[in-house]
């Protein structure tokens, strides 16, 4: 069974996805969104919250790009920035759905 599954290719693919997705960056964006009261713990949001999420994620990426050393931060190239912003929106939507579902 193992001879039919290219486990090395699967491991390389998963490693590539994890390298592109800056999870710490997404978590910090979610904490900032909750901290600025754009998304509340009950799942309610302010009007046009997606714009605020994008603005916060771009601002935090700019801070990471300008102030952190090149080896310590992964949000220094444009594709990772785009993936980070989109995944921040996705996880924000997931958080809102989860909190509304729990009500």
N, CA, C and O atoms as a printed pandas DataFrame, in Angstrom:
     atom_number atom_name residue_name chain_id  residue_number  x_coord  y_coord  z_coord
0              1         N          UNK        A               1    0.818   -1.189    0.000
1              2        CA          UNK        A               1    0.000    0.000    0.000
2              3         C          UNK        A               1    0.867    1.260    0.000
3              4         O          UNK        A               1    0.542    2.233   -0.680
4              5         N          UNK        A               2    1.946    1.250    0.742
5              6        CA          UNK        A               2    2.800    2.430    0.825
6              7         C          UNK        A               2    3.528    2.717   -0.480
7              8         O          UNK        A               2    3.945    3.851   -0.716
8              9         N          UNK        A               3    3.688    1.711   -1.329
9             10        CA          UNK        A               3    4.415    1.949   -2.569
10            11         C          UNK        A               3    3.600    2.772   -3.565
11            12         O          UNK        A               3    4.163    3.313   -4.516
12            13         N          UNK        A               4    2.290    2.876   -3.365
13            14        CA          UNK        A               4    1.448    3.652   -4.263
14            15         C          UNK        A               4    1.274    5.104   -3.806
15            16         O          UNK        A               4    0.873    5.960   -4.595
16            17         N          UNK        A               5    1.570    5.377   -2.551
17            18        CA          UNK        A               5    1.418    6.731   -2.024
18            19         C          UNK        A               5    2.792    7.401   -2.009
19            20         O          UNK        A               5    3.700    6.939   -1.318
20            21         N          UNK        A               6    2.945    8.481   -2.764
21            22        CA          UNK        A               6    4.233    9.186   -2.751
22            23         C          UNK        A               6    4.337   10.068   -1.502
23            24         O          UNK        A               6    4.065   11.268   -1.554
24            25         N          UNK        A               7    4.732    9.462   -0.388
25            26        CA          UNK        A               7    4.719   10.174    0.887
26            27         C          UNK        A               7    5.700   11.345    0.907
27            28         O          UNK        A               7    5.454   12.341    1.587
28            29         N          UNK        A               8    6.798   11.241    0.179
29            30        CA          UNK        A               8    7.747   12.353    0.155
30            31         C          UNK        A               8    7.123   13.579   -0.511
31            32         O          UNK        A               8    7.333   14.707   -0.063
32            33         N          UNK        A               9    6.359   13.358   -1.579
33            34        CA          UNK        A               9    5.715   14.477   -2.258
34            35         C          UNK        A               9    4.620   15.098   -1.396
35            36         O          UNK        A               9    4.439   16.316   -1.399
36            37         N          UNK        A              10    3.901   14.275   -0.668
37            38        CA          UNK        A              10    2.861   14.784    0.224
38            39         C          UNK        A              10    3.492   15.603    1.343
39            40         O          UNK        A              10    2.987   16.669    1.696
40            41         N          UNK        A              11    4.583   15.113    1.895
41            42        CA          UNK        A              11    5.264   15.849    2.958
42            43         C          UNK        A              11    5.824   17.174    2.452
43            44         O          UNK        A              11    5.745   18.183    3.153
44            45         N          UNK        A              12    6.381   17.184    1.259
45            46        CA          UNK        A              12    6.905   18.422    0.684
46            47         C          UNK        A              12    5.774   19.415    0.406
47            48         O          UNK        A              12    5.941   20.617    0.613
48            49         N          UNK        A              13    4.631   18.920   -0.060
49            50        CA          UNK        A              13    3.491   19.794   -0.313
50            51         C          UNK        A              13    2.956   20.415    0.969
51            52         O          UNK        A              13    2.662   21.610    1.004
52            53         N          UNK        A              14    2.829   19.610    2.024
53            54        CA          UNK        A              14    2.361   20.136    3.306
54            55         C          UNK        A              14    3.359   21.127    3.891
55            56         O          UNK        A              14    2.964   22.137    4.475
56            57         N          UNK        A              15    4.630   20.847    3.739
57            58        CA          UNK        A              15    5.655   21.764    4.229
58            59         C          UNK        A              15    5.586   23.094    3.473
59            60         O          UNK        A              15    5.763   24.156    4.070
60            61         N          UNK        A              16    5.331   23.038    2.165
61            62        CA          UNK        A              16    5.207   24.261    1.375
62            63         C          UNK        A              16    4.014   25.090    1.791
63            64         O          UNK        A              16    4.101   26.317    1.854
64            65         N          UNK        A              17    2.889   24.431    2.079
65            66        CA          UNK        A              17    1.692   25.153    2.522
66            67         C          UNK        A              17    1.947   25.804    3.872
67            68         O          UNK        A              17    1.563   26.953    4.086
68            69         N          UNK        A              18    2.590   25.084    4.785
69            70        CA          UNK        A              18    2.859   25.643    6.101
70            71         C          UNK        A              18    3.880   26.771    6.037
71            72         O          UNK        A              18    3.834   27.688    6.858
72            73         N          UNK        A              19    4.793   26.723    5.085
73            74        CA          UNK        A              19    5.752   27.814    4.950
74            75         C          UNK        A              19    5.105   29.052    4.359
75            76         O          UNK        A              19    5.506   30.169    4.684
76            77         N          UNK        A              20    4.118   28.879    3.502
77            78        CA          UNK        A              20    3.456   30.037    2.910
78            79         C          UNK        A              20    2.452   30.685    3.851
79            80         O          UNK        A              20    2.257   31.899    3.801
80            81         N          UNK        A              21    1.817   29.902    4.701
81            82        CA          UNK        A              21    0.789   30.446    5.585
82            83         C          UNK        A              21    1.422   30.890    6.900
83            84         O          UNK        A              21    1.817   30.045    7.704
84            85         N          UNK        A              22    1.526   32.173    7.131
85            86        CA          UNK        A              22    2.105   32.658    8.393
86            87         C          UNK        A              22    1.063   32.622    9.502
87            88         O          UNK        A              22    0.333   33.593    9.701
88            89         N          UNK        A              23    0.991   31.508   10.224
89            90        CA          UNK        A              23   -0.053   31.321   11.228
90            91         C          UNK        A              23    0.051   32.317   12.369
91            92         O          UNK        A              23   -0.972   32.778   12.876
92            93         N          UNK        A              24    1.255   32.656   12.781
93            94        CA          UNK        A              24    1.409   33.624   13.864
94            95         C          UNK        A              24    0.868   34.984   13.427
95            96         O          UNK        A              24    0.237   35.690   14.214
96            97         N          UNK        A              25    1.113   35.341   12.191
97            98        CA          UNK        A              25    0.604   36.603   11.644
98            99         C          UNK        A              25   -0.926   36.608   11.644
99           100         O          UNK        A              25   -1.536   37.612   12.010
100          101         N          UNK        A              26   -1.541   35.519   11.246
101          102        CA          UNK        A              26   -3.005   35.429   11.214
102          103         C          UNK        A              26   -3.571   35.524   12.626
103          104         O          UNK        A              26   -4.592   36.176   12.844
104          105         N          UNK        A              27   -2.920   34.881   13.579
105          106        CA          UNK        A              27   -3.387   34.935   14.970
106          107         C          UNK        A              27   -3.270   36.358   15.518
107          108         O          UNK        A              27   -4.155   36.817   16.239
108          109         N          UNK        A              28   -2.190   37.053   15.183
109          110        CA          UNK        A              28   -2.033   38.432   15.649
110          111         C          UNK        A              28   -3.086   39.335   15.016
111          112         O          UNK        A              28   -3.614   40.228   15.679
112          113         N          UNK        A              29   -3.396   39.112   13.740
113          114        CA          UNK        A              29   -4.451   39.895   13.097
114          115         C          UNK        A              29   -5.793   39.630   13.771
115          116         O          UNK        A              29   -6.552   40.570   14.004
116          117         N          UNK        A              30   -6.101   38.383   14.086
117          118        CA          UNK        A              30   -7.362   38.071   14.767
118          119         C          UNK        A              30   -7.414   38.713   16.151
119          120         O          UNK        A              30   -8.458   39.220   16.561
120          121         N          UNK        A              31   -6.299   38.695   16.868
121          122        CA          UNK        A              31   -6.277   39.334   18.184
122          123         C          UNK        A              31   -6.472   40.840   18.068
123          124         O          UNK        A              31   -7.137   41.444   18.911
124          125         N          UNK        A              32   -5.898   41.456   17.030
125          126        CA          UNK        A              32   -6.073   42.897   16.836
126          127         C          UNK        A              32   -7.512   43.234   16.473
127          128         O          UNK        A              32   -8.047   44.246   16.925
128          129         N          UNK        A              33   -8.134   42.401   15.669
129          130        CA          UNK        A              33   -9.530   42.635   15.282
130          131         C          UNK        A              33  -10.448   42.552   16.497
131          132         O          UNK        A              33  -11.360   43.365   16.652
132          133         N          UNK        A              34  -10.206   41.583   17.341
133          134        CA          UNK        A              34  -11.002   41.455   18.561
134          135         C          UNK        A              34  -10.660   42.577   19.528
135          136         O          UNK        A              34  -11.541   43.105   20.207
136          137         N          UNK        A              35   -9.386   42.944   19.594
137          138        CA          UNK        A              35   -8.965   44.015   20.494
138          139         C          UNK        A              35   -9.525   45.373   20.112
139          140         O          UNK        A              35   -9.871   46.162   20.991
140          141         N          UNK        A              36   -9.621   45.663   18.819
141          142        CA          UNK        A              36  -10.198   46.927   18.363
142          143         C          UNK        A              36  -11.719   46.875   18.307
143          144         O          UNK        A              36  -12.351   47.831   17.857
144          145         N          UNK        A              37  -12.307   45.788   18.752
145          146        CA          UNK        A              37  -13.755   45.623   18.850
146          147         C          UNK        A              37  -14.438   45.680   17.486
147          148         O          UNK        A              37  -15.578   46.133   17.376
148          149         N          UNK        A              38  -13.746   45.224   16.458
149          150        CA          UNK        A              38  -14.349   45.133   15.129
150          151         C          UNK        A              38  -15.228   43.893   15.062
151          152         O          UNK        A              38  -16.319   43.919   14.493
152          153         N          UNK        A              39  -14.739   42.814   15.650
153          154        CA          UNK        A              39  -15.517   41.594   15.810
154          155         C          UNK        A              39  -15.596   41.322   17.304
155          156         O          UNK        A              39  -14.575   41.265   17.990
156          157         N          UNK        A              40  -16.796   41.157   17.792
157          158        CA          UNK        A              40  -16.980   40.913   19.214
158          159         C          UNK        A              40  -17.057   39.419   19.472
159          160         O          UNK        A              40  -17.201   38.624   18.542
160          161         N          UNK        A              41  -16.961   39.043   20.735
161          162        CA          UNK        A              41  -16.965   37.621   21.078
162          163         C          UNK        A              41  -18.295   36.939   20.805
163          164         O          UNK        A              41  -18.344   35.714   20.697
164          165         N          UNK        A              42  -19.369   37.701   20.693
165          166        CA          UNK        A              42  -20.658   37.073   20.403
166          167         C          UNK        A              42  -20.895   36.885   18.905
167          168         O          UNK        A              42  -21.927   36.345   18.508
168          169         N          UNK        A              43  -19.952   37.324   18.071
169          170        CA          UNK        A              43  -20.067   37.140   16.629
170          171         C          UNK        A              43  -20.592   38.348   15.901
171          172         O          UNK        A              43  -20.646   38.346   14.671
172          173         N          UNK        A              44  -20.986   39.393   16.626
173          174        CA          UNK        A              44  -21.460   40.598   15.951
174          175         C          UNK        A              44  -20.273   41.402   15.439
175          176         O          UNK        A              44  -19.185   41.355   16.011
176          177         N          UNK        A              45  -20.492   42.131   14.366
177          178        CA          UNK        A              45  -19.418   42.873   13.729
178          179         C          UNK        A              45  -19.851   44.310   13.477
179          180         O          UNK        A              45  -21.032   44.647   13.566
180          181         N          UNK        A              46  -18.876   45.144   13.162
181          182        CA          UNK        A              46  -19.193   46.500   12.739
182          183         C          UNK        A              46  -19.473   46.467   11.240
183          184         O          UNK        A              46  -19.200   45.477   10.561
184          185         N          UNK        A              47  -20.021   47.562   10.747
185          186        CA          UNK        A              47  -20.317   47.649    9.315
186          187         C          UNK        A              47  -19.001   47.704    8.534
187          188         O          UNK        A              47  -18.057   48.374    8.953
188          189         N          UNK        A              48  -18.940   47.014    7.421
189          190        CA          UNK        A              48  -17.750   46.937    6.551
190          191         C          UNK        A              48  -16.532   46.396    7.295
191          192         O          UNK        A              48  -15.435   46.940    7.162
192          193         N          UNK        A              49  -16.711   45.345    8.068
193          194        CA          UNK        A              49  -15.615   44.796    8.852
194          195         C          UNK        A              49  -14.521   44.195    7.978
195          196         O          UNK        A              49  -13.369   44.123    8.404
196          197         N          UNK        A              50  -14.857   43.764    6.767
197          198        CA          UNK        A              50  -13.838   43.166    5.895
198          199         C          UNK        A              50  -12.782   44.195    5.487
199          200         O          UNK        A              50  -11.605   43.864    5.347
200          201         N          UNK        A              51  -13.204   45.420    5.300
201          202        CA          UNK        A              51  -12.251   46.491    4.973
202          203         C          UNK        A              51  -11.308   46.719    6.145
203          204         O          UNK        A              51  -10.103   46.889    5.955
204          205         N          UNK        A              52  -11.857   46.724    7.359
205          206        CA          UNK        A              52  -11.027   46.902    8.542
206          207         C          UNK        A              52  -10.047   45.744    8.720
207          208         O          UNK        A              52   -8.898   45.952    9.110
208          209         N          UNK        A              53  -10.498   44.537    8.437
209          210        CA          UNK        A              53   -9.608   43.377    8.538
210          211         C          UNK        A              53   -8.449   43.517    7.562
211          212         O          UNK        A              53   -7.299   43.265    7.922
212          213         N          UNK        A              54   -8.741   43.913    6.342
213          214        CA          UNK        A              54   -7.671   44.092    5.352
214          215         C          UNK        A              54   -6.728   45.224    5.744
215          216         O          UNK        A              54   -5.514   45.099    5.582
216          217         N          UNK        A              55   -7.266   46.317    6.254
217          218        CA          UNK        A              55   -6.416   47.430    6.672
218          219         C          UNK        A              55   -5.497   47.035    7.827
219          220         O          UNK        A              55   -4.315   47.377    7.828
220          221         N          UNK        A              56   -6.035   46.324    8.798
221          222        CA          UNK        A              56   -5.213   45.887    9.930
222          223         C          UNK        A              56   -4.157   44.890    9.476
223          224         O          UNK        A              56   -3.010   44.957    9.918
224          225         N          UNK        A              57   -4.534   43.965    8.597
225          226        CA          UNK        A              57   -3.558   42.972    8.152
226          227         C          UNK        A              57   -2.447   43.608    7.316
227          228         O          UNK        A              57   -1.289   43.205    7.427
228          229         N          UNK        A              58   -2.780   44.589    6.485
229          230        CA          UNK        A              58   -1.750   45.278    5.702
230          231         C          UNK        A              58   -0.876   46.134    6.613
231          232         O          UNK        A              58    0.338   46.205    6.417
232          233         N          UNK        A              59   -1.484   46.786    7.610
233          234        CA          UNK        A              59   -0.693   47.594    8.539
234          235         C          UNK        A              59    0.276   46.732    9.342
235          236         O          UNK        A              59    1.437   47.102    9.520
236          237         N          UNK        A              60   -0.195   45.591    9.825
237          238        CA          UNK        A              60    0.700   44.706   10.584
238          239         C          UNK        A              60    1.781   44.105    9.695
239          240         O          UNK        A              60    2.906   43.897   10.147
240          241         N          UNK        A              61    1.453   43.826    8.440
241          242        CA          UNK        A              61    2.478   43.339    7.519
242          243         C          UNK        A              61    3.511   44.426    7.241
243          244         O          UNK        A              61    4.700   44.133    7.116
244          245         N          UNK        A              62    3.065   45.683    7.143
245          246        CA          UNK        A              62    4.006   46.784    6.959
246          247         C          UNK        A              62    4.929   46.948    8.153
247          248         O          UNK        A              62    6.124   47.196    7.991
248          249         N          UNK        A              63    4.382   46.812    9.341
249          250        CA          UNK        A              63    5.208   46.879   10.547
250          251         C          UNK        A              63    6.219   45.735   10.559
251          252         O          UNK        A              63    7.391   45.939   10.874
252          253         N          UNK        A              64    5.764   44.542   10.218
253          254        CA          UNK        A              64    6.669   43.399   10.189
254          255         C          UNK        A              64    7.739   43.574    9.126
255          256         O          UNK        A              64    8.890   43.191    9.339
256          257         N          UNK        A              65    7.384   44.137    8.006
257          258        CA          UNK        A              65    8.343   44.323    6.923
258          259         C          UNK        A              65    9.389   45.375    7.270
259          260         O          UNK        A              65   10.568   45.207    6.956
260          261         N          UNK        A              66    8.967   46.450    7.911
261          262        CA          UNK        A              66    9.889   47.558    8.165
262          263         C          UNK        A              66   10.748   47.388    9.416
263          264         O          UNK        A              66   11.892   47.843    9.438
264          265         N          UNK        A              67   10.224   46.745   10.451
265          266        CA          UNK        A              67   10.911   46.771   11.732
266          267         C          UNK        A              67   11.559   45.459   12.159
267          268         O          UNK        A              67   12.435   45.472   13.023
268          269         N          UNK        A              68   11.166   44.348   11.594
269          270        CA          UNK        A              68   11.747   43.079   12.011
270          271         C          UNK        A              68   12.860   42.669   11.062
271          272         O          UNK        A              68   12.804   42.974    9.870
272          273         N          UNK        A              69   13.869   41.982   11.576
273          274        CA          UNK        A              69   14.951   41.506   10.691
274          275         C          UNK        A              69   14.432   40.516    9.661
275          276         O          UNK        A              69   13.397   39.877    9.848
276          277         N          UNK        A              70   15.163   40.409    8.590
277          278        CA          UNK        A              70   14.717   39.605    7.447
278          279         C          UNK        A              70   14.583   38.128    7.782
279          280         O          UNK        A              70   13.708   37.456    7.237
280          281         N          UNK        A              71   15.423   37.608    8.657
281          282        CA          UNK        A              71   15.395   36.176    8.971
282          283         C          UNK        A              71   14.298   35.802    9.957
283          284         O          UNK        A              71   13.934   34.629   10.048
284          285         N          UNK        A              72   13.760   36.771   10.698
285          286        CA          UNK        A              72   12.831   36.447   11.775
286          287         C          UNK        A              72   11.364   36.499   11.367
287          288         O          UNK        A              72   10.513   36.005   12.107
288          289         N          UNK        A              73   11.045   37.074   10.230
289          290        CA          UNK        A              73    9.639   37.249    9.874
290          291         C          UNK        A              73    9.406   36.680    8.475
291          292         O          UNK        A              73   10.265   36.775    7.599
292          293         N          UNK        A              74    8.237   36.094    8.287
293          294        CA          UNK        A              74    7.928   35.454    7.006
294          295         C          UNK        A              74    7.043   36.321    6.119
295          296         O          UNK        A              74    6.799   35.958    4.968
296          297         N          UNK        A              75    6.561   37.444    6.613
297          298        CA          UNK        A              75    5.677   38.288    5.823
298          299         C          UNK        A              75    6.524   39.374    5.151
299          300         O          UNK        A              75    6.267   40.564    5.332
300          301         N          UNK        A              76    7.511   38.972    4.394
301          302        CA          UNK        A              76    8.380   39.924    3.731
302          303         C          UNK        A              76    8.271   39.856    2.218
303          304         O          UNK        A              76    8.893   40.662    1.526
304          305         N          UNK        A              77    7.515   38.940    1.697
305          306        CA          UNK        A              77    7.328   38.906    0.251
306          307         C          UNK        A              77    5.836   39.024   -0.067
307          308         O          UNK        A              77    4.985   38.722    0.770
308          309         N          UNK        A              78    5.540   39.456   -1.258
309          310        CA          UNK        A              78    4.164   39.789   -1.645
310          311         C          UNK        A              78    3.232   38.572   -1.662
311          312         O          UNK        A              78    2.107   38.691   -1.176
312          313         N          UNK        A              79    3.633   37.403   -2.194
313          314        CA          UNK        A              79    2.690   36.271   -2.160
314          315         C          UNK        A              79    2.311   35.846   -0.742
315          316         O          UNK        A              79    1.157   35.498   -0.490
316          317         N          UNK        A              80    3.260   35.872    0.175
317          318        CA          UNK        A              80    2.936   35.525    1.553
318          319         C          UNK        A              80    2.027   36.579    2.174
319          320         O          UNK        A              80    1.155   36.248    2.977
320          321         N          UNK        A              81    2.222   37.838    1.812
321          322        CA          UNK        A              81    1.347   38.898    2.298
322          323         C          UNK        A              81   -0.078   38.695    1.797
323          324         O          UNK        A              81   -1.032   38.835    2.562
324          325         N          UNK        A              82   -0.224   38.369    0.528
325          326        CA          UNK        A              82   -1.565   38.150   -0.034
326          327         C          UNK        A              82   -2.227   36.939    0.610
327          328         O          UNK        A              82   -3.402   36.989    0.971
328          329         N          UNK        A              83   -1.474   35.853    0.754
329          330        CA          UNK        A              83   -2.021   34.651    1.394
330          331         C          UNK        A              83   -2.376   34.943    2.849
331          332         O          UNK        A              83   -3.391   34.452    3.344
332          333         N          UNK        A              84   -1.560   35.730    3.538
333          334        CA          UNK        A              84   -1.849   36.095    4.926
334          335         C          UNK        A              84   -3.108   36.933    5.053
335          336         O          UNK        A              84   -3.903   36.718    5.967
336          337         N          UNK        A              85   -3.302   37.891    4.145
337          338        CA          UNK        A              85   -4.508   38.737    4.190
338          339         C          UNK        A              85   -5.765   37.925    3.896
339          340         O          UNK        A              85   -6.775   38.065    4.585
340          341         N          UNK        A              86   -5.700   37.084    2.882
341          342        CA          UNK        A              86   -6.860   36.261    2.532
342          343         C          UNK        A              86   -7.167   35.256    3.640
343          344         O          UNK        A              86   -8.331   35.039    3.978
344          345         N          UNK        A              87   -6.130   34.646    4.203
345          346        CA          UNK        A              87   -6.370   33.689    5.282
346          347         C          UNK        A              87   -6.859   34.399    6.539
347          348         O          UNK        A              87   -7.607   33.807    7.318
348          349         N          UNK        A              88   -6.458   35.653    6.760
349          350        CA          UNK        A              88   -6.994   36.414    7.893
350          351         C          UNK        A              88   -8.489   36.648    7.722
351          352         O          UNK        A              88   -9.258   36.521    8.675
352          353         N          UNK        A              89   -8.897   36.991    6.503
353          354        CA          UNK        A              89  -10.331   37.142    6.238
354          355         C          UNK        A              89  -11.078   35.832    6.429
355          356         O          UNK        A              89  -12.169   35.803    6.998
356          357         N          UNK        A              90  -10.473   34.737    5.943
357          358        CA          UNK        A              90  -11.115   33.425    6.076
358          359         C          UNK        A              90  -11.272   33.038    7.540
359          360         O          UNK        A              90  -12.348   32.606    7.952
360          361         N          UNK        A              91  -10.223   33.186    8.325
361          362        CA          UNK        A              91  -10.310   32.813    9.729
362          363         C          UNK        A              91  -11.214   33.751   10.513
363          364         O          UNK        A              91  -11.812   33.336   11.506
364          365         N          UNK        A              92  -11.327   35.010   10.090
365          366        CA          UNK        A              92  -12.276   35.918   10.713
366          367         C          UNK        A              92  -13.707   35.462   10.446
367          368         O          UNK        A              92  -14.538   35.440   11.354
368          369         N          UNK        A              93  -13.988   35.101    9.199
369          370        CA          UNK        A              93  -15.319   34.577    8.860
370          371         C          UNK        A              93  -15.613   33.287    9.630
371          372         O          UNK        A              93  -16.734   33.074   10.091
372          373         N          UNK        A              94  -14.612   32.441    9.763
373          374        CA          UNK        A              94  -14.769   31.199   10.517
374          375         C          UNK        A              94  -15.055   31.485   11.985
375          376         O          UNK        A              94  -15.897   30.824   12.592
376          377         N          UNK        A              95  -14.363   32.463   12.562
377          378        CA          UNK        A              95  -14.596   32.839   13.949
378          379         C          UNK        A              95  -16.006   33.392   14.136
379          380         O          UNK        A              95  -16.684   33.050   15.105
380          381         N          UNK        A              96  -16.451   34.247   13.211
381          382        CA          UNK        A              96  -17.795   34.812   13.296
382          383         C          UNK        A              96  -18.844   33.711   13.198
383          384         O          UNK        A              96  -19.809   33.694   13.962
384          385         N          UNK        A              97  -18.652   32.798   12.259
385          386        CA          UNK        A              97  -19.604   31.689   12.105
386          387         C          UNK        A              97  -19.645   30.831   13.363
387          388         O          UNK        A              97  -20.721   30.433   13.811
388          389         N          UNK        A              98  -18.476   30.544   13.936
389          390        CA          UNK        A              98  -18.398   29.696   15.135
390          391         C          UNK        A              98  -19.094   30.360   16.308
391          392         O          UNK        A              98  -19.816   29.699   17.055
392          393         N          UNK        A              99  -18.886   31.670   16.482
393          394        CA          UNK        A              99  -19.501   32.350   17.615
394          395         C          UNK        A              99  -21.004   32.487   17.443
395          396         O          UNK        A              99  -21.743   32.389   18.422
396          397         N          UNK        A             100  -21.473   32.713   16.223
397          398        CA          UNK        A             100  -22.918   32.814   15.996
398          399         C          UNK        A             100  -23.584   31.454   16.150
399          400         O          UNK        A             100  -24.728   31.365   16.594
400          401         N          UNK        A             101  -22.882   30.412   15.789
401          402        CA          UNK        A             101  -23.424   29.056   15.898
402          403         C          UNK        A             101  -23.571   28.653   17.366
403          404         O          UNK        A             101  -24.492   27.915   17.718
404          405         N          UNK        A             102  -22.679   29.128   18.211
405          406        CA          UNK        A             102  -22.702   28.761   19.624
406          407         C          UNK        A             102  -23.800   29.481   20.401
407          408         O          UNK        A             102  -24.144   29.064   21.507
408          409         N          UNK        A             103  -24.350   30.549   19.843
409          410        CA          UNK        A             103  -25.392   31.308   20.551
410          411         C          UNK        A             103  -26.635   30.546   20.747
411          412         O          UNK        A             103  -27.591   31.063   21.327
